[in-house]
């Protein structure tokens, strides 16, 4: 079952290491610019579970702005290749911070996810998005992770 492209019959498991990596990297946004990276792992498996095992960083050539983030593509490709060669992990999604907006994917985020899901060569059944926000009381010292599993409705390929 799905509601507005959000996969409700799927589950997400984020490894302790990936969660720690995101929590360590997100406070970079204290400089007033978004940051993020790719998510590598497995799934969905036969039970609909997606496992995030590795969270990448933005990379040296990322485009970081107050309301925009674009990962360093060459860096992301290297991370993905290394993950594949080491553990056969694949690209399952992306994470990034939101500085002023809430934990929901923005319209720009959703447009990007739609393009990725629709690209038949990428073969995404689901796309994992983790939006990271500062804690209301503790700020970036305790970032909050908001996971989203997205999929296209109807025939896609």
Secondary structure as GFF3:
##gff-version 3
##sequence-region A 1 157
A	DSSP	beta_strand	2	3	.	.	.	ID=ss1
A	DSSP	beta_strand	6	7	.	.	.	ID=ss2
A	DSSP	beta_strand	11	14	.	.	.	ID=ss3
A	DSSP	alpha_helix	16	26	.	.	.	ID=ss4
A	DSSP	three_ten_helix	27	31	.	.	.	ID=ss5
A	DSSP	beta_strand	36	42	.	.	.	ID=ss6
A	DSSP	beta_strand	49	55	.	.	.	ID=ss7
A	DSSP	beta_strand	63	65	.	.	.	ID=ss8
A	DSSP	beta_strand	68	70	.	.	.	ID=ss9
A	DSSP	alpha_helix	73	87	.	.	.	ID=ss10
A	DSSP	beta_strand	90	97	.	.	.	ID=ss11
A	DSSP	alpha_helix	107	118	.	.	.	ID=ss12
A	DSSP	three_ten_helix	120	122	.	.	.	ID=ss13
A	DSSP	beta_strand	127	135	.	.	.	ID=ss14
A	DSSP	beta_strand	139	150	.	.	.	ID=ss15
###
